[in-house]
Amino acid sequence: MQQLIKLDYGCGSGGFEEIAYPEPVLNSWLMANSGPNSYGIDINPLRIESAKQRINNGTKLIVMDGRKLDFPDNYFDVVHEWAVFHHMPDFTDGVKEVHRVLKPGGIFLMTESVDNDVTFRLMRRIFNKWNDDDVSSYFDTRLLNSVLRRYFMLDSHSYHWRFLLSDFLREYHLEPRFSLVLNDWISKVFNSVGLGEKTCCHYSVRAINIKKRSESNAKLKR
């Protein structure tokens, strides 16, 4: 059986993402899914070097700008993205590149920081950074979905609330596991009473690549 070719789009240092892998797993998508047919890319050379120290199983870890991927069209079966688009001045550049390198029917797994929650939205603009990277794009779930639907079919989604203090603690590697459990529990409560979208700080989507760029260009020329 042929193995899937996977890309972690903006893998950072290969650490865990508490939304994708909540307590008690504390793992990252790259750690859980990497191997000889997997790639991890990040624009920061220092983070790629850190990832290489953590992951030594044949995964190809490459310094690369997500706005201009050095991969052919229709190359990957799965692309995973975690909070990369909001660091781009125009996040649609990243969406288009993911669409281009995914095979028709390929799976896009995305989790992004969004502006839905009013407090989180204000704090992002005050501090305007995360892990020394500028926050360059601000969007809510409605705007993000409108862009994604140009290239993908949205298969499923979920909304995630975050305790604001968690981000400050996480910045200094001090976030207690209790806060991860609290974030997950309160997210479930908000979702159960229909407030998930209004209060979410992070938004996860599973999407299917259904339209290729060549098809879009052909329509525009008509």
C-alpha positions in Angstrom: 0.0 0.0 0.0 1.4 3.4 -1.0 2.2 5.7 1.8 0.7 9.2 1.9 3.0 12.1 1.2 2.5 14.7 3.9 3.5 18.3 4.6 3.6 20.2 7.8 3.3 23.7 6.6 5.1 25.9 9.1 6.4 23.2 11.4 8.3 25.5 13.7 10.5 23.7 16.1 8.4 20.5 15.9 6.8 21.1 19.3 3.2 20.2 20.4 0.0 22.0 19.6 -2.5 21.7 22.4 -5.5 22.2 20.2 -4.6 19.4 17.7 -3.4 17.1 20.5 -5.1 18.1 23.9 -4.0 16.8 27.2 -2.7 14.2 28.0 -1.1 13.5 24.6 1.0 16.7 24.4 2.4 16.0 21.0 2.6 17.7 17.6 1.1 16.7 14.3 4.6 16.4 12.8 5.8 14.1 15.6 2.8 11.9 15.3 2.7 11.8 11.5 6.3 12.2 10.3 8.5 9.7 8.5 10.3 9.1 5.2 7.3 10.4 3.1 6.8 13.5 5.2 8.1 17.1 5.0 8.2 19.9 7.4 8.9 23.5 6.3 9.4 26.8 8.1 10.7 30.2 7.1 12.9 30.4 10.2 16.2 28.5 10.0 16.6 28.3 13.8 13.3 26.5 14.2 14.1 24.0 11.5 17.4 23.3 13.3 15.4 22.8 16.5 13.0 20.5 14.7 15.9 18.4 13.4 17.1 17.8 17.0 13.6 16.5 18.0 12.7 14.5 14.9 15.1 12.0 13.4 13.0 9.5 11.5 13.5 10.3 7.8 11.3 13.4 7.8 12.7 16.1 5.4 12.9 19.4 7.3 13.5 22.4 5.0 13.8 26.1 5.3 11.1 27.5 3.0 8.7 30.4 2.6 5.1 29.2 2.7 4.1 31.8 0.1 6.3 30.2 -2.5 6.6 26.5 -2.0 9.4 24.7 -3.8 7.2 21.7 -4.6 5.4 20.7 -7.8 1.7 20.9 -8.4 -0.5 18.1 -7.0 2.4 16.6 -4.9 0.9 16.1 -1.4 -1.9 13.9 -0.1 -2.1 15.8 3.2 -1.1 19.3 4.2 -1.2 20.4 7.9 -1.1 24.0 8.9 -1.2 25.4 12.4 -1.3 29.2 13.0 0.9 30.2 10.0 -1.5 32.2 7.8 -1.9 35.1 10.3 1.8 35.8 10.1 1.5 36.6 6.3 0.6 40.1 5.1 -1.9 38.5 2.7 -2.9 35.1 4.0 -4.6 34.2 0.7 -1.1 33.7 -0.7 -0.6 30.8 1.6 -4.0 29.3 0.9 -3.3 29.4 -2.8 0.0 27.6 -2.4 -1.5 24.9 -0.2 -4.2 24.4 -2.8 -1.6 24.2 -5.6 0.6 21.5 -4.0 -2.3 19.3 -2.8 -3.5 16.6 -5.1 -7.1 16.7 -6.2 -9.0 15.2 -3.3 -6.1 15.9 -1.0 -6.8 16.7 2.7 -6.0 20.1 4.2 -5.9 20.2 8.0 -5.8 23.8 9.3 -5.9 25.5 12.7 -5.8 29.3 12.8 -5.9 32.1 15.3 -9.0 34.1 14.5 -10.6 37.4 15.6 -14.0 36.1 16.7 -13.5 36.6 20.5 -13.5 40.3 21.3 -10.9 40.1 24.1 -8.6 38.0 22.1 -9.0 40.3 19.1 -8.0 43.3 21.2 -5.0 41.6 22.8 -3.6 40.5 19.5 -3.6 44.1 18.2 -2.0 45.4 21.4 0.9 42.9 21.5 0.9 42.1 17.7 3.4 39.2 18.2 3.6 35.5 18.9 7.0 33.8 19.5 8.7 36.9 18.1 6.8 36.7 14.8 4.6 39.6 13.8 0.8 39.1 13.5 0.4 40.4 9.9 -3.2 39.3 9.0 -6.3 39.6 11.1 -9.4 37.6 10.0 -12.5 36.0 11.6 -14.0 32.6 10.7 -16.4 34.1 8.2 -13.6 35.8 6.1 -11.4 32.7 6.4 -14.1 30.4 5.2 -14.9 32.6 2.3 -11.3 32.3 1.1 -11.0 28.6 1.8 -14.2 27.8 -0.2 -12.6 29.2 -3.4 -10.3 26.2 -3.4 -11.6 23.6 -0.9 -14.7 21.8 0.2 -15.0 22.3 4.0 -15.6 18.8 5.4 -15.7 19.5 9.1 -14.7 22.3 11.6 -14.4 23.0 15.3 -14.1 26.1 17.5 -11.6 26.5 20.4 -11.7 29.0 23.2 -8.4 29.9 25.0 -7.9 31.3 28.5 -6.0 34.5 27.7 -3.4 33.9 30.4 -2.5 30.7 28.6 -0.9 32.6 25.7 1.3 34.6 28.1 2.4 31.5 30.0 3.0 29.6 26.8 5.3 32.4 25.5 7.6 31.7 28.4 7.1 27.9 28.4 5.3 28.1 31.7 1.8 27.0 30.7 0.5 24.4 33.3 -1.3 21.4 32.0 -4.3 22.4 34.0 -4.8 25.4 31.6 -4.8 23.1 28.6 -7.6 21.0 30.2 -9.5 24.1 31.1 -9.3 25.5 27.6 -10.6 22.2 26.2 -13.4 21.9 28.7 -14.7 25.5 28.3 -14.5 25.1 24.5 -16.8 22.1 24.7 -19.2 24.1 27.0 -19.4 27.0 24.6 -19.8 24.7 21.6 -22.6 22.8 23.3 -24.7 26.0 24.0 -24.1 27.4 20.5 -21.5 30.0 21.4 -18.5 28.3 20.0 -18.1 30.4 16.9 -18.7 33.7 18.6 -16.2 33.0 21.4 -13.5 31.1 19.6 -9.8 32.2 19.4 -8.7 29.3 17.3 -10.6 27.6 14.4 -9.8 24.1 13.0 -10.9 22.9 9.6 -10.7 19.7 7.7 -11.0 20.5 4.0 -10.8 18.6 0.7 -9.0 20.0 -2.3 -11.6 20.0 -5.1 -10.6 22.7 -7.6 -7.1 23.2 -9.1 -5.6 26.5 -10.1 -5.6 25.6 -13.8 -9.4 25.1 -13.7 -9.8 28.5 -12.0 -7.7 30.2 -14.6 -9.6 28.6 -17.4 -12.9 29.9 -16.0 -11.4 33.4 -15.7 -10.4 33.4 -19.4 -13.9 32.6 -20.6 
